[in-house]
């Protein structure tokens, strides 16, 4: 039972993150935010600072949770504002650079091993309660993302994404729309990072490296851009793959598990781009 709770919690956390990347940022703006992991890491870092360094505990940890979400949204303004002038490969470089800056900053503040003994909020001390809380947040985020697909104004976001010049000629504030989507995606990513800090009781900077960023980006592509079902399927596949490889490679061979995960999803990404450009459940090509 503990194993199932752990896998479901982990799946919920990564599903929130992939949803923020796949369905909000990439799905609504069309920008390939490869370094979106920076906001996940930043949320975990702020949570660690407030609970470990500042010593917040009990019900006040919810305040740390909210503040981590808020500051992650603020940080997302950096890639959002950069879309005013650049796009394509240049945006990818900025996104990756931001991810590396946050990782290095996390190592500098929390040390190479990161924070440990991060306090959980009051009422979420048990693994099962954290699982229910995480899955509830994902459900709310998924329903909100789904409602955006059914909203009468969805055509505005589609026009702004595929034909920016036409959208501007109709008087649509394309940049304002992008900034809103980046902030929303950043806040969700920060939320998932904070939940991960509660789940693991720590922050390991090695989980925020460029390999992890690319792998999670590959998951979004694999599931299908702007597909909620694809997000769920890709996340479950990711969590189960990690569990299986970590179970097979224990002890001194444990160092090979993360590398094999990267190789496995790298191969899947290459296969997806060449033979399944829409991903598992996507409706449009990357």
Secondary structure, DSSP 8 states (H G I E B T S, - for coil): -HHHHHHHHHHHHHHHHHHIIIIIIIHHH----TTTHHHHHHHHHHHHIIIIIS---GGGHHHHHHHHHHHHHHHTHHHHHHTTT--THHHHHHHHHHHHHHHHHHHHHH-TT--BS----TT--SHHHHHHHHHHHHHHHHHHHHHHHHSTTHHHHHHHHH-HHHHHHTT--HHHHHHHHHHHHHHHHHHHHHHHHHHHTB--GGGGSHHHHHHHHHHHHHH-TT-HHHHHHHHHHHHHHHHHHHHHS-GGGGHHHHHHHHHHHHHHHHHHHHH-TTTTT-SS--
